[in-house]
Amino acid sequence: MFWDAPEGYEPTETERDMRARLTPDPDVQARAVRALAGTERRIAVIPMALPGKTRGVWTTGQPVHTLPLFWVTAEHALHSYTDAADLAARGWLNCEGEKGTTAYALVTADDVAAVFEGWR
């Protein structure tokens, strides 16, 4: 399950829950992958909000909200778009009257996603 886990490692319930939940919405991810096809841009950035989450702590059952938008970018401009994703997710939390943290997914044209906790 975790690529750097020692052989025979059994993930905890919390680790399994995080792996299952901390992922972008499949429909938004599929749209992003389609948008990357045939372009020189190699990465899509998808904003995500984590209502009620405390920074750095994962609680089993943590809600994850993927915003229905993304940016297509090249590596050299990535920082600007991760900032934009953070701001968009923070804006969603504020509009919903929620406290929590932000995250963003980086998705490649070959449909590989990695999610990072935001800093706002």
PyMOL CGO cylinders between C-alpha atoms (Angstrom):
from pymol import cmd
from pymol.cgo import CYLINDER

trace = [
    CYLINDER, 0.00, 0.00, 0.00, 2.72, 2.48, 0.90, 0.3, 1, 1, 1, 1, 1, 1,
    CYLINDER, 2.72, 2.48, 0.90, 5.63, 2.32, -1.51, 0.3, 1, 1, 1, 1, 1, 1,
    CYLINDER, 5.63, 2.32, -1.51, 8.28, 2.89, 1.16, 0.3, 1, 1, 1, 1, 1, 1,
    CYLINDER, 8.28, 2.89, 1.16, 6.78, 0.59, 3.79, 0.3, 1, 1, 1, 1, 1, 1,
    CYLINDER, 6.78, 0.59, 3.79, 8.90, -2.35, 4.91, 0.3, 1, 1, 1, 1, 1, 1,
    CYLINDER, 8.90, -2.35, 4.91, 7.97, -5.74, 3.56, 0.3, 1, 1, 1, 1, 1, 1,
    CYLINDER, 7.97, -5.74, 3.56, 5.10, -7.24, 5.55, 0.3, 1, 1, 1, 1, 1, 1,
    CYLINDER, 5.10, -7.24, 5.55, 3.93, -3.87, 6.90, 0.3, 1, 1, 1, 1, 1, 1,
    CYLINDER, 3.93, -3.87, 6.90, 0.20, -3.76, 7.63, 0.3, 1, 1, 1, 1, 1, 1,
    CYLINDER, 0.20, -3.76, 7.63, -1.25, -0.24, 7.44, 0.3, 1, 1, 1, 1, 1, 1,
    CYLINDER, -1.25, -0.24, 7.44, -3.33, 0.97, 10.34, 0.3, 1, 1, 1, 1, 1, 1,
    CYLINDER, -3.33, 0.97, 10.34, -7.05, 1.73, 10.01, 0.3, 1, 1, 1, 1, 1, 1,
    CYLINDER, -7.05, 1.73, 10.01, -6.24, 5.45, 9.97, 0.3, 1, 1, 1, 1, 1, 1,
    CYLINDER, -6.24, 5.45, 9.97, -3.65, 4.98, 7.19, 0.3, 1, 1, 1, 1, 1, 1,
    CYLINDER, -3.65, 4.98, 7.19, -6.12, 2.96, 5.11, 0.3, 1, 1, 1, 1, 1, 1,
    CYLINDER, -6.12, 2.96, 5.11, -8.79, 5.61, 5.65, 0.3, 1, 1, 1, 1, 1, 1,
    CYLINDER, -8.79, 5.61, 5.65, -6.44, 8.41, 4.60, 0.3, 1, 1, 1, 1, 1, 1,
    CYLINDER, -6.44, 8.41, 4.60, -5.40, 6.51, 1.48, 0.3, 1, 1, 1, 1, 1, 1,
    CYLINDER, -5.40, 6.51, 1.48, -9.05, 5.99, 0.52, 0.3, 1, 1, 1, 1, 1, 1,
    CYLINDER, -9.05, 5.99, 0.52, -10.29, 9.52, 1.27, 0.3, 1, 1, 1, 1, 1, 1,
    CYLINDER, -10.29, 9.52, 1.27, -7.36, 11.84, 0.50, 0.3, 1, 1, 1, 1, 1, 1,
    CYLINDER, -7.36, 11.84, 0.50, -7.75, 11.56, -3.25, 0.3, 1, 1, 1, 1, 1, 1,
    CYLINDER, -7.75, 11.56, -3.25, -9.36, 13.88, -5.79, 0.3, 1, 1, 1, 1, 1, 1,
    CYLINDER, -9.36, 13.88, -5.79, -12.87, 13.25, -7.05, 0.3, 1, 1, 1, 1, 1, 1,
    CYLINDER, -12.87, 13.25, -7.05, -12.54, 10.68, -9.90, 0.3, 1, 1, 1, 1, 1, 1,
    CYLINDER, -12.54, 10.68, -9.90, -14.66, 12.76, -12.31, 0.3, 1, 1, 1, 1, 1, 1,
    CYLINDER, -14.66, 12.76, -12.31, -12.59, 15.91, -11.79, 0.3, 1, 1, 1, 1, 1, 1,
    CYLINDER, -12.59, 15.91, -11.79, -9.38, 13.90, -12.12, 0.3, 1, 1, 1, 1, 1, 1,
    CYLINDER, -9.38, 13.90, -12.12, -10.61, 12.28, -15.37, 0.3, 1, 1, 1, 1, 1, 1,
    CYLINDER, -10.61, 12.28, -15.37, -11.50, 15.72, -16.81, 0.3, 1, 1, 1, 1, 1, 1,
    CYLINDER, -11.50, 15.72, -16.81, -8.04, 16.98, -15.90, 0.3, 1, 1, 1, 1, 1, 1,
    CYLINDER, -8.04, 16.98, -15.90, -6.34, 14.02, -17.58, 0.3, 1, 1, 1, 1, 1, 1,
    CYLINDER, -6.34, 14.02, -17.58, -8.39, 14.59, -20.74, 0.3, 1, 1, 1, 1, 1, 1,
    CYLINDER, -8.39, 14.59, -20.74, -7.43, 18.27, -20.70, 0.3, 1, 1, 1, 1, 1, 1,
    CYLINDER, -7.43, 18.27, -20.70, -3.74, 17.34, -20.53, 0.3, 1, 1, 1, 1, 1, 1,
    CYLINDER, -3.74, 17.34, -20.53, -3.95, 15.04, -23.56, 0.3, 1, 1, 1, 1, 1, 1,
    CYLINDER, -3.95, 15.04, -23.56, -2.30, 16.49, -26.64, 0.3, 1, 1, 1, 1, 1, 1,
    CYLINDER, -2.30, 16.49, -26.64, -0.77, 19.48, -24.86, 0.3, 1, 1, 1, 1, 1, 1,
    CYLINDER, -0.77, 19.48, -24.86, 2.76, 20.31, -23.85, 0.3, 1, 1, 1, 1, 1, 1,
    CYLINDER, 2.76, 20.31, -23.85, 1.50, 20.95, -20.34, 0.3, 1, 1, 1, 1, 1, 1,
    CYLINDER, 1.50, 20.95, -20.34, 2.21, 18.01, -18.09, 0.3, 1, 1, 1, 1, 1, 1,
    CYLINDER, 2.21, 18.01, -18.09, 0.45, 18.62, -14.79, 0.3, 1, 1, 1, 1, 1, 1,
    CYLINDER, 0.45, 18.62, -14.79, -3.05, 19.53, -13.63, 0.3, 1, 1, 1, 1, 1, 1,
    CYLINDER, -3.05, 19.53, -13.63, -3.62, 21.10, -10.21, 0.3, 1, 1, 1, 1, 1, 1,
    CYLINDER, -3.62, 21.10, -10.21, -6.91, 20.28, -8.45, 0.3, 1, 1, 1, 1, 1, 1,
    CYLINDER, -6.91, 20.28, -8.45, -7.92, 22.21, -5.30, 0.3, 1, 1, 1, 1, 1, 1,
    CYLINDER, -7.92, 22.21, -5.30, -9.33, 20.27, -2.33, 0.3, 1, 1, 1, 1, 1, 1,
    CYLINDER, -9.33, 20.27, -2.33, -10.80, 21.39, 1.01, 0.3, 1, 1, 1, 1, 1, 1,
    CYLINDER, -10.80, 21.39, 1.01, -10.61, 19.42, 4.24, 0.3, 1, 1, 1, 1, 1, 1,
    CYLINDER, -10.61, 19.42, 4.24, -13.42, 20.77, 6.46, 0.3, 1, 1, 1, 1, 1, 1,
    CYLINDER, -13.42, 20.77, 6.46, -12.74, 20.50, 10.18, 0.3, 1, 1, 1, 1, 1, 1,
    CYLINDER, -12.74, 20.50, 10.18, -9.21, 19.14, 9.73, 0.3, 1, 1, 1, 1, 1, 1,
    CYLINDER, -9.21, 19.14, 9.73, -6.39, 20.19, 12.03, 0.3, 1, 1, 1, 1, 1, 1,
    CYLINDER, -6.39, 20.19, 12.03, -3.13, 20.74, 10.18, 0.3, 1, 1, 1, 1, 1, 1,
    CYLINDER, -3.13, 20.74, 10.18, -0.95, 17.65, 10.12, 0.3, 1, 1, 1, 1, 1, 1,
    CYLINDER, -0.95, 17.65, 10.12, -3.44, 15.37, 11.90, 0.3, 1, 1, 1, 1, 1, 1,
    CYLINDER, -3.44, 15.37, 11.90, -5.57, 12.83, 10.00, 0.3, 1, 1, 1, 1, 1, 1,
    CYLINDER, -5.57, 12.83, 10.00, -8.73, 11.65, 11.77, 0.3, 1, 1, 1, 1, 1, 1,
    CYLINDER, -8.73, 11.65, 11.77, -10.54, 8.57, 10.48, 0.3, 1, 1, 1, 1, 1, 1,
    CYLINDER, -10.54, 8.57, 10.48, -13.64, 9.72, 8.59, 0.3, 1, 1, 1, 1, 1, 1,
    CYLINDER, -13.64, 9.72, 8.59, -12.17, 13.12, 7.64, 0.3, 1, 1, 1, 1, 1, 1,
    CYLINDER, -12.17, 13.12, 7.64, -14.37, 14.77, 4.98, 0.3, 1, 1, 1, 1, 1, 1,
    CYLINDER, -14.37, 14.77, 4.98, -12.65, 15.75, 1.73, 0.3, 1, 1, 1, 1, 1, 1,
    CYLINDER, -12.65, 15.75, 1.73, -14.22, 18.13, -0.79, 0.3, 1, 1, 1, 1, 1, 1,
    CYLINDER, -14.22, 18.13, -0.79, -12.73, 18.34, -4.29, 0.3, 1, 1, 1, 1, 1, 1,
    CYLINDER, -12.73, 18.34, -4.29, -13.54, 21.62, -5.99, 0.3, 1, 1, 1, 1, 1, 1,
    CYLINDER, -13.54, 21.62, -5.99, -14.94, 21.01, -9.52, 0.3, 1, 1, 1, 1, 1, 1,
    CYLINDER, -14.94, 21.01, -9.52, -12.10, 22.84, -11.28, 0.3, 1, 1, 1, 1, 1, 1,
    CYLINDER, -12.10, 22.84, -11.28, -8.44, 22.48, -12.16, 0.3, 1, 1, 1, 1, 1, 1,
    CYLINDER, -8.44, 22.48, -12.16, -5.54, 24.28, -13.80, 0.3, 1, 1, 1, 1, 1, 1,
    CYLINDER, -5.54, 24.28, -13.80, -3.35, 22.76, -16.51, 0.3, 1, 1, 1, 1, 1, 1,
    CYLINDER, -3.35, 22.76, -16.51, 0.26, 23.89, -16.25, 0.3, 1, 1, 1, 1, 1, 1,
    CYLINDER, 0.26, 23.89, -16.25, 3.90, 23.15, -16.94, 0.3, 1, 1, 1, 1, 1, 1,
    CYLINDER, 3.90, 23.15, -16.94, 6.40, 22.44, -14.18, 0.3, 1, 1, 1, 1, 1, 1,
    CYLINDER, 6.40, 22.44, -14.18, 7.99, 25.91, -14.30, 0.3, 1, 1, 1, 1, 1, 1,
    CYLINDER, 7.99, 25.91, -14.30, 4.67, 27.58, -13.35, 0.3, 1, 1, 1, 1, 1, 1,
    CYLINDER, 4.67, 27.58, -13.35, 3.57, 25.00, -10.80, 0.3, 1, 1, 1, 1, 1, 1,
    CYLINDER, 3.57, 25.00, -10.80, 4.06, 27.21, -7.73, 0.3, 1, 1, 1, 1, 1, 1,
    CYLINDER, 4.06, 27.21, -7.73, 1.59, 29.84, -8.99, 0.3, 1, 1, 1, 1, 1, 1,
    CYLINDER, 1.59, 29.84, -8.99, -1.10, 27.23, -9.55, 0.3, 1, 1, 1, 1, 1, 1,
    CYLINDER, -1.10, 27.23, -9.55, -0.63, 25.46, -6.24, 0.3, 1, 1, 1, 1, 1, 1,
    CYLINDER, -0.63, 25.46, -6.24, -1.05, 28.88, -4.59, 0.3, 1, 1, 1, 1, 1, 1,
    CYLINDER, -1.05, 28.88, -4.59, -4.23, 29.42, -6.63, 0.3, 1, 1, 1, 1, 1, 1,
    CYLINDER, -4.23, 29.42, -6.63, -5.53, 25.99, -5.59, 0.3, 1, 1, 1, 1, 1, 1,
    CYLINDER, -5.53, 25.99, -5.59, -4.85, 26.82, -1.94, 0.3, 1, 1, 1, 1, 1, 1,
    CYLINDER, -4.85, 26.82, -1.94, -6.71, 30.11, -2.25, 0.3, 1, 1, 1, 1, 1, 1,
    CYLINDER, -6.71, 30.11, -2.25, -9.66, 28.49, -4.05, 0.3, 1, 1, 1, 1, 1, 1,
    CYLINDER, -9.66, 28.49, -4.05, -10.00, 25.78, -1.38, 0.3, 1, 1, 1, 1, 1, 1,
    CYLINDER, -10.00, 25.78, -1.38, -9.68, 28.35, 1.43, 0.3, 1, 1, 1, 1, 1, 1,
    CYLINDER, -9.68, 28.35, 1.43, -12.35, 30.45, -0.31, 0.3, 1, 1, 1, 1, 1, 1,
    CYLINDER, -12.35, 30.45, -0.31, -14.68, 27.43, -0.43, 0.3, 1, 1, 1, 1, 1, 1,
    CYLINDER, -14.68, 27.43, -0.43, -14.16, 26.76, 3.27, 0.3, 1, 1, 1, 1, 1, 1,
    CYLINDER, -14.16, 26.76, 3.27, -14.86, 30.43, 4.08, 0.3, 1, 1, 1, 1, 1, 1,
    CYLINDER, -14.86, 30.43, 4.08, -18.01, 30.52, 1.92, 0.3, 1, 1, 1, 1, 1, 1,
    CYLINDER, -18.01, 30.52, 1.92, -19.28, 27.37, 3.62, 0.3, 1, 1, 1, 1, 1, 1,
    CYLINDER, -19.28, 27.37, 3.62, -18.52, 28.81, 7.06, 0.3, 1, 1, 1, 1, 1, 1,
    CYLINDER, -18.52, 28.81, 7.06, -16.10, 25.95, 7.73, 0.3, 1, 1, 1, 1, 1, 1,
    CYLINDER, -16.10, 25.95, 7.73, -12.78, 25.83, 9.50, 0.3, 1, 1, 1, 1, 1, 1,
    CYLINDER, -12.78, 25.83, 9.50, -10.22, 23.34, 8.23, 0.3, 1, 1, 1, 1, 1, 1,
    CYLINDER, -10.22, 23.34, 8.23, -7.23, 23.01, 5.98, 0.3, 1, 1, 1, 1, 1, 1,
    CYLINDER, -7.23, 23.01, 5.98, -6.61, 22.91, 2.26, 0.3, 1, 1, 1, 1, 1, 1,
    CYLINDER, -6.61, 22.91, 2.26, -4.95, 20.45, -0.06, 0.3, 1, 1, 1, 1, 1, 1,
    CYLINDER, -4.95, 20.45, -0.06, -4.29, 20.09, -3.76, 0.3, 1, 1, 1, 1, 1, 1,
    CYLINDER, -4.29, 20.09, -3.76, -3.75, 17.18, -6.09, 0.3, 1, 1, 1, 1, 1, 1,
    CYLINDER, -3.75, 17.18, -6.09, -1.14, 17.15, -8.82, 0.3, 1, 1, 1, 1, 1, 1,
    CYLINDER, -1.14, 17.15, -8.82, -2.28, 14.91, -11.66, 0.3, 1, 1, 1, 1, 1, 1,
    CYLINDER, -2.28, 14.91, -11.66, -0.15, 13.85, -14.62, 0.3, 1, 1, 1, 1, 1, 1,
    CYLINDER, -0.15, 13.85, -14.62, -1.27, 13.02, -18.16, 0.3, 1, 1, 1, 1, 1, 1,
    CYLINDER, -1.27, 13.02, -18.16, -0.84, 9.31, -17.39, 0.3, 1, 1, 1, 1, 1, 1,
    CYLINDER, -0.84, 9.31, -17.39, -3.42, 9.61, -14.57, 0.3, 1, 1, 1, 1, 1, 1,
    CYLINDER, -3.42, 9.61, -14.57, -1.09, 9.50, -11.58, 0.3, 1, 1, 1, 1, 1, 1,
    CYLINDER, -1.09, 9.50, -11.58, -2.17, 11.72, -8.69, 0.3, 1, 1, 1, 1, 1, 1,
    CYLINDER, -2.17, 11.72, -8.69, -0.33, 12.93, -5.62, 0.3, 1, 1, 1, 1, 1, 1,
    CYLINDER, -0.33, 12.93, -5.62, -2.05, 14.99, -2.92, 0.3, 1, 1, 1, 1, 1, 1,
    CYLINDER, -2.05, 14.99, -2.92, -0.32, 17.58, -0.73, 0.3, 1, 1, 1, 1, 1, 1,
    CYLINDER, -0.32, 17.58, -0.73, -1.67, 19.45, 2.24, 0.3, 1, 1, 1, 1, 1, 1,
    CYLINDER, -1.67, 19.45, 2.24, -1.90, 23.16, 1.51, 0.3, 1, 1, 1, 1, 1, 1,
    CYLINDER, -1.90, 23.16, 1.51, -0.39, 25.88, 3.60, 0.3, 1, 1, 1, 1, 1, 1,
    CYLINDER, -0.39, 25.88, 3.60, -3.36, 28.24, 4.05, 0.3, 1, 1, 1, 1, 1, 1,
]
cmd.load_cgo(trace, "trace")
